[in-house]
Amino acid sequence: MDQNFIDAFIERCPARARILDLGAGHGRYSKLLAGRGHAVTAVSPDCDDPHLENVRWTRADVTAWIAALEPDARFDAVFMRHSLQTLAPAYAQDVLAPALLRHLQPGGVIAIETFFADSKPASSVPFASYWSAKKLHRLFAGLEVLRSEQYEQDRETRGGGEKLFRLADIIVKKPAARQDQPSRFAGFTRPSAAASGSVSLMQYLPR
């Protein structure tokens, strides 16, 4: 991960924020965020330590957790690292992105790091999707972009070799709700995975 990415995300989180770490893996960044005083909801089937202070673990994959998400759940920020590429593009556009916006507080931020192409050497199992910076912009069209990067980075593997990671990231901000207008999210219904056509996020943003 580009350290500037995590630093930029942390800088934009309010004090004691409610942060959703979606696809948290073994909780490396959940622990980091909790250590800074944030209340973290960590979603991952690979939970190592379910008893960390300020971290509420849920053993689930992304799609199962989104499907079971309570309508009144709210977060100040969403963090996704290396999990978007495991999801089909249609699901990300028609289900995931609208759901994240629905449950994100006005003025909240979404931060995502993913792959724009396969690594070199290539992974043994291809990802379900690849996301360039331009595709990430389209996924969150209508939101203010606070950061957007696409880059290649050499990293040492667990076996001692090196691999070239081809990464893209984005941080976007949901507009603050106007005080003189009810939330446009009040009547939102999560689209089903089988819904036809694409979903425009503009209908879920305050005007």
N, C-alpha and C positions, 0 to 999 in steps of 0.2 A: 504494500500500500504506500502511496505517496503520503508522507507525513503531513504535507501541507493540506491534504484532503481532510484528515481527521481533525487537524487543528482548526481548519475553517468551519467544520461542523460544530465543534465544541464552542467556538467563539459565538456562534449564532444561536446556541441553546440558552434559554433563560435559566436563571438560578433555580435549582431543585426542579428541573423539568421532568415531565413524564415522557420517557423515551421508549419507543418500540424498537428493539433490535431484532429485525425479522430475518430469519436464517442465520442465527447467531453462532452456529458451529459449536465449538467447545467453550465459548463465552469469553474469549480474550478481550473483546472490546466492550462487552457488557460489564466486565469487571473494571475496566478503565473508566467507563462512564459512571458506574456506581461509586467508584472511589472519589469522584468529583462531586458527590452529593446528589446525583440525579437518581430518580426512581425508575428502574429499568425493567421492562417486560421483555424477556428473552425467549424467543421461539426457536426451538431446534430439537431434532430427535437425538442429538448427540450431547446432551447435557452431562457435564462431568460432576459438578458440585451444585446441587440444588439448594444449598443453605447459605449462599452468599448474602451479606447484608445489602439491602436496597435492590436486590435482583429477584424478580419473580419469574421462575422458569416454567415453561410449558413444553412438554415433550410432544412435538408435533411438527409435521412439515408445513410449508407455507400455505399450500392450498387447503389443507384440512383446517388450519387455524383460521384462515380468512372465512371459510364457510361457517365456522362456529362462532364468529366474533359477535359479541353482544351489541345491539343497536346503539346503546348509549355509551359505549367505550370511547374515550377521548385521549389523544396524545398531543404533546407539545412538539414532538419531533419524531421522525422515523429514520432509522439507519439500516441500510441493506448493503452488505459486503459479500460479494461472490455468491449470491443466491439468485439474482434475477436471471442469469444465464441458464438456470435449471428449469425455467418456466417457458411454456410455449408463447410466442408473440401475441397470439389472439387472446390468451388468458391475461397476459400482462396489460394489454390495452383495454379489454372489455370488462375485466373483473378487478384485477389488482389495483391499477391506478385509481379508478373511481372509488374503490373501497378505502384506500389510503387517504384520499382527499376527504371522504365522508367523515372519517374518524380523526382527522387532524384539526387541531384548534386553529381559528383564524390567526394569521401571522406566523403559523408554525412552518417548519422546514422539513424537507425530505432529502436525504443524502444517499446516493447509490454509487457503488463502485462495482463494475462488471467487466466482461471481456468483449472487445470489439472484433476479435478474431482468435483462432486457436493459438495456443502457445507453441513455441519451438524449443525442443521437439514437441510434436503434437501430443495431446492427451490421449490416453488409451480409449476413453469413451467420449465421443463428441458431445458438446453441450446441446441443449434443446434450442438455444437461441444465442445470437451475438448482437451486441448493441454498440454501435458507433456513437460518438457524441451527437451527431445529427439525429440519429434515431431516438436517443434519450430526450432530445429537445422536443421531438414530435410526440413522444409518449406523454410529456407534461406540457403540451402546448397551452398557452394562456397564463402560465405561472411565471413569476419573476425568476430569472436565472441568476444565482449568486456566484456560481462557479461551474465551469465546464472544461474538462481536460481530456485529451486522448494521447496516450504515450506508450512507449515500450520500456520495459524494465527487466534487467537481469536479476535473477534471484537464485540463491543456493537451494537445492532440493534437500529433502531429508536424507537421501542417499549420498549426499556429498557432491553431486553434480550440479550443473547450472541449467536454468531454463529461462527462455525469454518470454515474459508475460506481456501480453498486448491488451492494455487496459483502457477503459474509459470511465469517467466519473461525472457526476452532476450533483449540484445542490440547488434546489428550487424552494421558493417561498410562496405559501398560500396567502392571498390578500387578506388584510384585516377586514373584519365585518364592519359595515357601516352601522352606526348606532341608531339611525333613523329607519332601518330596514330589517325585517325579519330574515333569519338565515335561509338561504336558498337550498340548504341541505335538508330542511325539515321533511320534505316528502320524498327523499331519495330512497329508492329500492335497489338493492344490490342486483345487477344483471346476472342472469344465469350464464354458465359456461356455454350453453347451447344457443344463446341469443344471437340472432342474425344481425349482420352489419356491425359497424364500429361505434363506439361510444365517444361522444365529444365531451371533454372535461369542462368546456366552457359553460355548460348548463349547470355545473355544480359550483361555480365560483360566484362570490358576491359581486354585485355591480354597484 
